[in-house]
């Protein structure tokens, strides 16, 4: 995942199409624009995060959430109550909400399964985990399966 910013969607699209997709090894991109809460009739009433997802460094899990019709504001408000959630954005595309959990996967999994999945209106989730350390040169020659043994 990568965060691309711009003052309008055209700038973001240009960056994705001309710069990101031209990187060697990039085969496919999915762009998920952030939707301002005002567009949903919310003024953010008390909803305040230091950042939207992906504006901090370090370990994190990013939970893509698909909600039932009419449930997005309730989901966002419920996420605002969770101490383990550091950022939330309403997004356009295959999912409705993106939530950031700044914890290693081993800890984030419990938050996702026990707290986020219990929020009314959530239909499904998909989680991406930030990898902060890459394999060293001695590991690079291994095949994809031996790395797991």
N, C-alpha and C positions, 0 to 999 in steps of 0.2 A: 504494500500500500504506500502511496505517496500523496501528500497534501499539495495541491496547487491552488494558489490564490490569485484573484483578480478582481477588479472593480465591477466587471460585468462578465457574464457567461462567455461572451465572444473571446475575451482574453484567455480564459481558462481553456476553452476548446482549442484555441490557437497553440497554446503551450503543449497541450496533450498531443495534438495532431502533428505538430512540427518538431517538437523537442523530445517528448517522452517516447513516442512511437518510433523515433529514429534511432534510439539506443540499441546497440547490438544485443541480441538476446531477448528483447521485448517482442513477444509474439501476439499479445492481445491486451487491450486495456478496457476497463469498465469505468466510466465517469459517473460519479454520484454527486450531483450538486446539493449543497446545503440550502435548505428552504428556511427563510426567516420566519420565526414564530408568529410575527404579525400577519403573515399570509393565512394563518389558520385561525385568526380571530383572537390570538392570545397576545397580551402585552408582556408576557414573561412573568407576570405577577409573582415576585419572589423567587423566580427561577434564575439563579446566578451561579455560574461556574467560572472559575478563573479563565478557562479557555474552552473552545470547542475541541473535539477530539483531534489528536495528531499534532498538537502544538507544543508538546513536551517531549523530552528525551527519556530513554530508558525502557525497561521492560513494561509491557502492557498487552492487554487483550482487547480487541475491538469487536464488540458484539453488534452485528447487524440484526435488527428486529423488524419483523413484519407483524403489523397489528390488524385487528379486525376493523371494519369500517367504523369511523367515528371515535376510535379509541386512542389516537395518537397523542392528544393533549394529556389524557389521563396517564398514559405510559410515561410521557416526559415528566409529568409532575411526580409520579411514583419513583422514577429514577433519581429525581432531585433529592429525594429523602434518603437515598442510600449513600452511606459514608464512603463506600468502596468505589463509587463512580466519580471520576474526575472531570468528565466532559460528556456532553450530549449534543447531538445535532439531529434535527429533522431533515431527512434527505429525500430526494426524488430518485426513482428507479425501482429496482426489484425489492428493496426494503424501505421501511418508513422512518426508522430511527437508527442512529449509530451511537453507541455508548462506549466510552473508554474506561477500562479498569486498569489502573497503574500498578498491577501486581504480577508476579511470576505466574505462569499458567497453573502451576500446582495450587496456588491460592485462589486465582481468578475462577477456576472451574467451580469451586464451591459457591462463590458469589453468583455465578451464572445459573447454576442448577437450583440452588436453594432460594435465592432472593429474586433474581430477574425473572426466572420462569414462573414464579408465583404471582407476578403482576397481572391483574385482569386485563384481558384484551390482547395479550400476546399470542399470536398464532404459531410463529416459528422463529428460530434464531439461527444464525450462522456466525461462527467466531473465527477471527484471524488473530494469530499470536505474533507479536513483534519478536524477531530474533535479533538480539543485541550482540551476539558473538558468532563469528563465522568459523568454519573449520580451518585449522591451520594447514600449512603445506604438507605435513606428514599425513593428514587425513584426506587430502584432495585426491589421491590416487585410488582411494577405496571406492567400491561400487556402492550404490544407494542402499543395498541391503546389509552389507557388513558394517556400515556405520551404526546400525541399530543393535548389533549384537553385544 
